[in-house]
């Protein structure tokens, strides 16, 4: 998981789909990639504001 604002890696995803994220701020846009192709993006706002435990990716 790459933070498109900072350019840094902000998390990892296990094969089972469990996600570990760190260092997020409101307004951060994140990209999830499998291999070299971008799979989807999402905003950190929904996770931080609601303490949500699910991520909805946009293709």
Buried (B, 14 or more C-beta within 10 A) or exposed (E): BBBEBEEEEBBEBEEEEEBEBEEBEEEBEBBBEEEEEEEBBBBBBEBBEEEEEEBEEEE
